[in-house]
């Protein structure tokens, strides 16, 4: 069977709780919104799309290689933001792009190309989606939110599917990054 997959940084429960707090603080500013489920918070590194078993295995090979070439690091969250899609908004928590994150992304792309995966031409804009189809009451609020650090020690291939009608992201393969020598 085909799977809809993407490569991501999974987030720990501390970060998920932080993100839930950010989302909760924004909720009063929307007439309606589809908030991201707690377990679905992640940073997408590369969306792949519909994949058969052979394509999935190629992506796993690329992720395994990329992880073996990359060291763990930390990222910093920034404030919430939004961008319009038609007449609604996608609301996100911004992530400060760092040299280490950009390098990880570049290594993933290089390894996907090595295994002949069609990767398209999307640009890399790291963020964590908090809500989709958001309708604002007024303009997007200027809320000061304390930033927090995200430890990045692995990358994974996630499946996007529906379980009992609910959008669910299931980790199908996880690769540990190399630990930085202390």
WOGIPE-V599572 format. One line per field, one symbol per residue. psi: psi as a letter, one per 30 degrees, with the letter a starting at -180 (. if undefined). A space follows every 10 residues. Layout:
psi->???
//
This chain:
psi->klkjllkljl kleeeeeeee eeeeffeffk elljkkkeff kljkekkeak kleeeeeeee eeeeeeeffk lllllklall alkkjbglkk klkkkjklee eeeeeeeeee eeeeghkjfa gkljikljke klhkjkeblk kjkkkkllkk kjglllkkkj lkjhfkkkkk kfkkkklkkk k.
//
